[in-house]
């Protein structure tokens, strides 16, 4: 499970999803991430204001080939560069 949270104005936006190592020939430091959760919280993460994971399911249903043209492609690929940049 990968969880990314970032402040956006006066709210905290959190996305999460499953990950796995990317298929070859991708470098060993690359992971394929498929997000399935989108939540918005009050500043500081106290109270959930919105849960909209359906957005990712809708995007995949409308266009399953978002990443690279393959119907079973995951939604986002990221590469690790350093502790500060991913």
N, CA, C and O atoms as CSV, one atom per row, in Angstrom:
chain,resi,resn,atom,element,x,y,z
A,1,UNK,N,N,0.842,-1.182,0.000
A,1,UNK,CA,C,0.000,0.000,0.000
A,1,UNK,C,C,0.885,1.243,0.000
A,1,UNK,O,O,1.800,1.360,0.815
A,2,UNK,N,N,0.612,2.159,-0.907
A,2,UNK,CA,C,1.301,3.441,-0.977
A,2,UNK,C,C,0.298,4.508,-0.559
A,2,UNK,O,O,-0.844,4.510,-1.019
A,3,UNK,N,N,0.730,5.414,0.315
A,3,UNK,CA,C,-0.129,6.507,0.758
A,3,UNK,C,C,0.611,7.817,0.545
A,3,UNK,O,O,1.736,7.987,1.016
A,4,UNK,N,N,-0.016,8.735,-0.160
A,4,UNK,CA,C,0.548,10.062,-0.380
A,4,UNK,C,C,-0.431,11.083,0.184
A,4,UNK,O,O,-1.619,11.056,-0.138
A,5,UNK,N,N,0.070,11.983,1.028
A,5,UNK,CA,C,-0.783,13.026,1.603
A,5,UNK,C,C,-0.066,14.359,1.464
A,5,UNK,O,O,1.133,14.468,1.723
A,6,UNK,N,N,-0.817,15.368,1.052
A,6,UNK,CA,C,-0.225,16.692,0.886
A,6,UNK,C,C,-1.241,17.760,1.260
A,6,UNK,O,O,-2.424,17.639,0.943
A,7,UNK,N,N,-0.773,18.815,1.943
A,7,UNK,CA,C,-1.683,19.923,2.230
A,7,UNK,C,C,-2.002,20.677,0.943
A,7,UNK,O,O,-1.138,20.864,0.086
A,8,UNK,N,N,-3.244,21.101,0.826
A,8,UNK,CA,C,-3.684,21.874,-0.324
A,8,UNK,C,C,-4.595,22.973,0.222
A,8,UNK,O,O,-5.781,22.755,0.473
A,9,UNK,N,N,-4.022,24.136,0.395
A,9,UNK,CA,C,-4.777,25.213,1.035
A,9,UNK,C,C,-5.059,24.862,2.479
A,9,UNK,O,O,-4.137,24.609,3.255
A,10,UNK,N,N,-6.347,24.845,2.847
A,10,UNK,CA,C,-6.730,24.566,4.229
A,10,UNK,C,C,-7.188,23.126,4.432
A,10,UNK,O,O,-7.793,22.807,5.455
A,11,UNK,N,N,-6.903,22.256,3.466
A,11,UNK,CA,C,-7.281,20.849,3.586
A,11,UNK,C,C,-6.071,19.958,3.331
A,11,UNK,O,O,-5.041,20.407,2.829
A,12,UNK,N,N,-6.219,18.689,3.689
A,12,UNK,CA,C,-5.198,17.681,3.444
A,12,UNK,C,C,-5.784,16.688,2.441
A,12,UNK,O,O,-6.844,16.112,2.687
A,13,UNK,N,N,-5.097,16.486,1.310
A,13,UNK,CA,C,-5.549,15.546,0.286
A,13,UNK,C,C,-4.701,14.288,0.403
A,13,UNK,O,O,-3.473,14.359,0.454
A,14,UNK,N,N,-5.367,13.129,0.446
A,14,UNK,CA,C,-4.684,11.839,0.621
A,14,UNK,C,C,-5.130,10.883,-0.477
A,14,UNK,O,O,-6.326,10.683,-0.688
A,15,UNK,N,N,-4.155,10.291,-1.180
A,15,UNK,CA,C,-4.439,9.237,-2.148
A,15,UNK,C,C,-3.673,7.992,-1.718
A,15,UNK,O,O,-2.599,8.084,-1.124
A,16,UNK,N,N,-4.234,6.839,-2.024
A,16,UNK,CA,C,-3.588,5.582,-1.647
A,16,UNK,C,C,-3.905,4.524,-2.690
A,16,UNK,O,O,-4.888,4.630,-3.423
A,17,UNK,N,N,-3.060,3.506,-2.745
A,17,UNK,CA,C,-3.283,2.417,-3.673
A,17,UNK,C,C,-2.233,1.340,-3.542
A,17,UNK,O,O,-1.258,1.471,-2.802
A,18,UNK,N,N,-2.456,0.284,-4.274
A,18,UNK,CA,C,-1.548,-0.863,-4.262
A,18,UNK,C,C,-0.349,-0.594,-5.160
A,18,UNK,O,O,-0.430,0.180,-6.114
A,19,UNK,N,N,0.752,-1.239,-4.844
A,19,UNK,CA,C,1.919,-1.121,-5.706
A,19,UNK,C,C,2.596,-2.470,-5.844
A,19,UNK,O,O,2.421,-3.368,-5.021
A,20,UNK,N,N,3.373,-2.585,-6.911
A,20,UNK,CA,C,4.181,-3.785,-7.161
A,20,UNK,C,C,5.393,-3.370,-7.971
A,20,UNK,O,O,5.367,-2.323,-8.617
A,21,UNK,N,N,6.448,-4.159,-7.955
A,21,UNK,CA,C,7.599,-3.830,-8.796
A,21,UNK,C,C,7.182,-3.790,-10.260
A,21,UNK,O,O,6.390,-4.617,-10.713
A,22,UNK,N,N,7.717,-2.830,-10.988
A,22,UNK,CA,C,7.391,-2.712,-12.410
A,22,UNK,C,C,7.960,-3.896,-13.183
A,22,UNK,O,O,9.006,-4.445,-12.837
A,23,UNK,N,N,7.253,-4.268,-14.223
A,23,UNK,CA,C,7.698,-5.389,-15.059
A,23,UNK,C,C,8.954,-5.001,-15.833
A,23,UNK,O,O,9.131,-3.836,-16.189
A,24,UNK,N,N,9.829,-5.978,-16.095
A,24,UNK,CA,C,11.006,-5.702,-16.926
A,24,UNK,C,C,10.565,-5.181,-18.279
A,24,UNK,O,O,9.501,-5.577,-18.754
A,25,UNK,N,N,11.305,-4.343,-18.901
A,25,UNK,CA,C,12.704,-3.988,-18.651
A,25,UNK,C,C,12.882,-2.784,-17.723
A,25,UNK,O,O,13.966,-2.201,-17.702
A,26,UNK,N,N,11.872,-2.394,-16.966
A,26,UNK,CA,C,12.000,-1.256,-16.052
A,26,UNK,C,C,13.084,-1.529,-15.015
A,26,UNK,O,O,13.298,-2.679,-14.632
A,27,UNK,N,N,13.771,-0.480,-14.556
A,27,UNK,CA,C,14.785,-0.670,-13.519
A,27,UNK,C,C,14.171,-1.209,-12.242
A,27,UNK,O,O,12.982,-1.014,-11.993
A,28,UNK,N,N,14.965,-1.878,-11.437
A,28,UNK,CA,C,14.498,-2.472,-10.184
A,28,UNK,C,C,13.994,-1.463,-9.173
A,28,UNK,O,O,13.309,-1.840,-8.222
A,29,UNK,N,N,14.313,-0.196,-9.352
A,29,UNK,CA,C,13.855,0.834,-8.417
A,29,UNK,C,C,12.499,1.410,-8.799
A,29,UNK,O,O,12.022,2.331,-8.137
A,30,UNK,N,N,11.874,0.902,-9.836
A,30,UNK,CA,C,10.592,1.447,-10.300
A,30,UNK,C,C,9.439,0.593,-9.784
A,30,UNK,O,O,9.511,-0.636,-9.786
A,31,UNK,N,N,8.384,1.257,-9.347
A,31,UNK,CA,C,7.176,0.572,-8.885
A,31,UNK,C,C,5.987,1.045,-9.715
A,31,UNK,O,O,5.932,2.198,-10.144
A,32,UNK,N,N,5.048,0.148,-9.933
A,32,UNK,CA,C,3.809,0.499,-10.616
A,32,UNK,C,C,2.740,0.657,-9.545
A,32,UNK,O,O,2.528,-0.248,-8.738
A,33,UNK,N,N,2.065,1.807,-9.535
A,33,UNK,CA,C,1.087,2.132,-8.502
A,33,UNK,C,C,-0.288,2.253,-9.130
A,33,UNK,O,O,-0.442,2.870,-10.184
A,34,UNK,N,N,-1.291,1.666,-8.486
A,34,UNK,CA,C,-2.672,1.768,-8.944
A,34,UNK,C,C,-3.502,2.368,-7.806
A,34,UNK,O,O,-3.872,1.672,-6.860
A,35,UNK,N,N,-3.784,3.660,-7.911
A,35,UNK,CA,C,-4.522,4.345,-6.851
A,35,UNK,C,C,-5.987,3.916,-6.841
A,35,UNK,O,O,-6.593,3.719,-7.894
A,36,UNK,N,N,-6.553,3.772,-5.632
A,36,UNK,CA,C,-7.961,3.402,-5.493
A,36,UNK,C,C,-8.666,4.179,-4.380
A,36,UNK,O,O,-9.847,3.954,-4.116
A,37,UNK,N,N,-7.950,5.082,-3.736
A,37,UNK,CA,C,-8.524,5.843,-2.636
A,37,UNK,C,C,-8.163,7.323,-2.780
A,37,UNK,O,O,-7.004,7.663,-3.017
A,38,UNK,N,N,-9.154,8.191,-2.637
A,38,UNK,CA,C,-8.957,9.641,-2.647
A,38,UNK,C,C,-9.792,10.207,-1.511
A,38,UNK,O,O,-11.011,10.043,-1.488
A,39,UNK,N,N,-9.134,10.876,-0.564
A,39,UNK,CA,C,-9.832,11.445,0.583
A,39,UNK,C,C,-9.345,12.865,0.827
A,39,UNK,O,O,-8.180,13.188,0.594
A,40,UNK,N,N,-10.258,13.704,1.301
A,40,UNK,CA,C,-9.931,15.077,1.663
A,40,UNK,C,C,-10.295,15.253,3.137
A,40,UNK,O,O,-11.404,14.926,3.560
A,41,UNK,N,N,-9.337,15.776,3.913
A,41,UNK,CA,C,-9.518,15.970,5.353
A,41,UNK,C,C,-9.385,17.448,5.701
A,41,UNK,O,O,-8.832,18.235,4.932
A,42,UNK,N,N,-9.903,17.810,6.873
A,42,UNK,CA,C,-9.677,19.154,7.378
A,42,UNK,C,C,-8.191,19.339,7.629
A,42,UNK,O,O,-7.442,18.367,7.731
A,43,UNK,N,N,-7.778,20.570,7.725
A,43,UNK,CA,C,-6.371,20.887,7.977
A,43,UNK,C,C,-5.887,20.094,9.186
A,43,UNK,O,O,-6.537,20.095,10.231
A,44,UNK,N,N,-4.763,19.425,9.050
A,44,UNK,CA,C,-4.235,18.602,10.124
A,44,UNK,C,C,-4.753,17.172,10.091
A,44,UNK,O,O,-4.311,16.344,10.888
A,45,UNK,N,N,-5.672,16.865,9.196
A,45,UNK,CA,C,-6.158,15.488,9.040
A,45,UNK,C,C,-7.192,15.059,10.058
A,45,UNK,O,O,-7.424,13.861,10.222
A,46,UNK,N,N,-7.827,16.002,10.753
A,46,UNK,CA,C,-8.766,15.659,11.815
A,46,UNK,C,C,-10.060,15.018,11.354
A,46,UNK,O,O,-10.409,13.936,11.824
A,47,UNK,N,N,-10.784,15.660,10.443
A,47,UNK,CA,C,-12.101,15.190,10.031
A,47,UNK,C,C,-12.131,14.976,8.522
A,47,UNK,O,O,-11.707,15.839,7.752
A,48,UNK,N,N,-12.641,13.802,8.104
A,48,UNK,CA,C,-12.744,13.525,6.670
A,48,UNK,C,C,-13.915,14.310,6.088
A,48,UNK,O,O,-15.034,14.244,6.597
A,49,UNK,N,N,-13.647,15.050,5.018
A,49,UNK,CA,C,-14.665,15.850,4.347
A,49,UNK,C,C,-15.213,15.164,3.107
A,49,UNK,O,O,-16.369,15.373,2.739
A,50,UNK,N,N,-14.386,14.342,2.456
A,50,UNK,CA,C,-14.769,13.716,1.196
A,50,UNK,C,C,-14.024,12.407,1.016
A,50,UNK,O,O,-12.835,12.309,1.319
A,51,UNK,N,N,-14.725,11.411,0.526
A,51,UNK,CA,C,-14.119,10.142,0.134
A,51,UNK,C,C,-14.576,9.868,-1.295
A,51,UNK,O,O,-15.764,9.658,-1.536
A,52,UNK,N,N,-13.642,9.870,-2.240
A,52,UNK,CA,C,-14.012,9.768,-3.649
A,52,UNK,C,C,-13.103,8.821,-4.425
A,52,UNK,O,O,-12.635,9.163,-5.511
A,53,UNK,N,N,-12.855,7.656,-3.886
A,53,UNK,CA,C,-12.041,6.677,-4.587
A,53,UNK,C,C,-12.640,6.246,-5.910
A,53,UNK,O,O,-11.932,5.748,-6.786
A,54,UNK,N,N,-13.957,6.437,-6.060
A,54,UNK,CA,C,-14.636,6.073,-7.300
A,54,UNK,C,C,-14.065,6.823,-8.495
A,54,UNK,O,O,-14.230,6.379,-9.631
A,55,UNK,N,N,-13.398,7.950,-8.264
A,55,UNK,CA,C,-12.817,8.724,-9.367
A,55,UNK,C,C,-11.803,7.879,-10.137
A,55,UNK,O,O,-11.766,7.912,-11.367
A,56,UNK,N,N,-10.980,7.119,-9.403
A,56,UNK,CA,C,-9.972,6.281,-10.064
A,56,UNK,C,C,-10.629,5.125,-10.809
A,56,UNK,O,O,-10.213,4.784,-11.916
A,57,UNK,N,N,-11.652,4.520,-10.210
A,57,UNK,CA,C,-12.373,3.431,-10.887
A,57,UNK,C,C,-13.042,3.948,-12.158
A,57,UNK,O,O,-13.030,3.270,-13.186
A,58,UNK,N,N,-13.619,5.131,-12.091
A,58,UNK,CA,C,-14.252,5.727,-13.266
A,58,UNK,C,C,-13.226,6.006,-14.368
A,58,UNK,O,O,-13.472,5.721,-15.540
A,59,UNK,N,N,-12.088,6.559,-13.985
A,59,UNK,CA,C,-11.048,6.856,-14.976
A,59,UNK,C,C,-10.585,5.583,-15.678
A,59,UNK,O,O,-10.392,5.580,-16.893
A,60,UNK,N,N,-10.404,4.491,-14.912
A,60,UNK,CA,C,-9.984,3.225,-15.525
A,60,UNK,C,C,-11.086,2.632,-16.398
A,60,UNK,O,O,-10.800,2.015,-17.424
A,61,UNK,N,N,-12.359,2.819,-15.991
A,61,UNK,CA,C,-13.470,2.281,-16.782
A,61,UNK,C,C,-13.616,3.035,-18.106
A,61,UNK,O,O,-13.897,2.432,-19.142
A,62,UNK,N,N,-13.426,4.335,-18.066
A,62,UNK,CA,C,-13.561,5.158,-19.267
A,62,UNK,C,C,-12.385,4.944,-20.208
A,62,UNK,O,O,-12.564,4.870,-21.424
A,63,UNK,N,N,-11.182,4.845,-19.651
A,63,UNK,CA,C,-9.980,4.691,-20.470
A,63,UNK,C,C,-8.992,3.780,-19.764
A,63,UNK,O,O,-8.092,4.267,-19.080
A,64,UNK,N,N,-9.140,2.462,-19.914
A,64,UNK,CA,C,-8.261,1.525,-19.199
A,64,UNK,C,C,-6.797,1.603,-19.623
A,64,UNK,O,O,-5.928,1.091,-18.917
A,65,UNK,N,N,-6.514,2.220,-20.734
A,65,UNK,CA,C,-5.148,2.269,-21.244
A,65,UNK,C,C,-4.481,3.605,-20.929
A,65,UNK,O,O,-3.680,4.090,-21.728
A,66,UNK,N,N,-4.791,4.206,-19.790
A,66,UNK,CA,C,-4.248,5.523,-19.454
A,66,UNK,C,C,-2.724,5.562,-19.436
A,66,UNK,O,O,-2.125,6.542,-19.880
A,67,UNK,N,N,-2.098,4.517,-18.933
A,67,UNK,CA,C,-0.655,4.563,-18.719
A,67,UNK,C,C,0.149,4.351,-20.000
A,67,UNK,O,O,0.972,5.192,-20.361
A,68,UNK,N,N,-0.087,3.229,-20.690
A,68,UNK,CA,C,0.793,2.929,-21.822
A,68,UNK,C,C,0.108,2.175,-22.956
A,68,UNK,O,O,0.780,1.587,-23.805
A,69,UNK,N,N,-1.199,2.187,-22.975
A,69,UNK,CA,C,-1.901,1.531,-24.070
A,69,UNK,C,C,-2.337,0.115,-23.780
A,69,UNK,O,O,-3.073,-0.467,-24.577
A,70,UNK,N,N,-1.912,-0.467,-22.665
A,70,UNK,CA,C,-2.322,-1.820,-22.311
A,70,UNK,C,C,-3.576,-1.750,-21.447
A,70,UNK,O,O,-3.650,-0.934,-20.528
A,71,UNK,N,N,-4.552,-2.590,-21.730
A,71,UNK,CA,C,-5.802,-2.554,-20.972
A,71,UNK,C,C,-5.607,-2.837,-19.486
A,71,UNK,O,O,-6.377,-2.347,-18.660
A,72,UNK,N,N,-4.594,-3.617,-19.137
A,72,UNK,CA,C,-4.382,-3.942,-17.726
A,72,UNK,C,C,-3.289,-3.081,-17.094
A,72,UNK,O,O,-2.788,-3.408,-16.018
A,73,UNK,N,N,-2.919,-1.993,-17.750
A,73,UNK,CA,C,-1.854,-1.128,-17.247
A,73,UNK,C,C,-2.289,-0.417,-15.972
A,73,UNK,O,O,-3.442,-0.004,-15.845
A,74,UNK,N,N,-1.373,-0.279,-15.039
A,74,UNK,CA,C,-1.658,0.466,-13.828
A,74,UNK,C,C,-1.678,1.942,-14.130
A,74,UNK,O,O,-1.263,2.373,-15.206
A,75,UNK,N,N,-2.160,2.714,-13.183
A,75,UNK,CA,C,-2.474,4.103,-13.423
A,75,UNK,C,C,-1.278,5.032,-13.411
A,75,UNK,O,O,-1.296,6.049,-14.105
A,76,UNK,N,N,-0.252,4.728,-12.659
A,76,UNK,CA,C,0.877,5.637,-12.529
A,76,UNK,C,C,2.154,4.856,-12.268
A,76,UNK,O,O,2.151,3.903,-11.488
A,77,UNK,N,N,3.234,5.248,-12.908
A,77,UNK,CA,C,4.546,4.676,-12.629
A,77,UNK,C,C,5.432,5.766,-12.076
A,77,UNK,O,O,5.465,6.878,-12.604
A,78,UNK,N,N,6.153,5.451,-11.012
A,78,UNK,CA,C,7.088,6.415,-10.430
A,78,UNK,C,C,8.455,5.771,-10.295
A,78,UNK,O,O,8.566,4.551,-10.174
A,79,UNK,N,N,9.481,6.583,-10.314
A,79,UNK,CA,C,10.844,6.102,-10.158
A,79,UNK,C,C,11.487,6.777,-8.958
A,79,UNK,O,O,11.401,7.996,-8.810
A,80,UNK,N,N,12.126,5.998,-8.103
A,80,UNK,CA,C,12.816,6.513,-6.933
A,80,UNK,C,C,14.138,7.141,-7.379
A,80,UNK,O,O,14.942,6.497,-8.052
A,81,UNK,N,N,14.353,8.400,-6.997
A,81,UNK,CA,C,15.601,9.072,-7.316
A,81,UNK,C,C,16.465,9.289,-6.076
A,81,UNK,O,O,17.677,9.075,-6.105
A,82,UNK,N,N,15.825,9.716,-4.989
A,82,UNK,CA,C,16.542,9.937,-3.727
A,82,UNK,C,C,15.508,10.008,-2.610
A,82,UNK,O,O,14.313,9.853,-2.864
A,83,UNK,N,N,15.954,10.240,-1.376
A,83,UNK,CA,C,15.017,10.349,-0.262
A,83,UNK,C,C,14.108,11.565,-0.398
A,83,UNK,O,O,13.032,11.597,0.200
A,84,UNK,N,N,14.524,12.569,-1.179
A,84,UNK,CA,C,13.729,13.786,-1.335
A,84,UNK,C,C,12.941,13.836,-2.628
A,84,UNK,O,O,11.960,14.573,-2.720
A,85,UNK,N,N,13.349,13.064,-3.636
A,85,UNK,CA,C,12.701,13.107,-4.943
A,85,UNK,C,C,12.326,11.689,-5.355
A,85,UNK,O,O,13.163,10.787,-5.400
A,86,UNK,N,N,11.033,11.524,-5.656
A,86,UNK,CA,C,10.558,10.219,-6.120
A,86,UNK,C,C,9.746,10.404,-7.360
A,86,UNK,O,O,9.246,9.430,-7.922
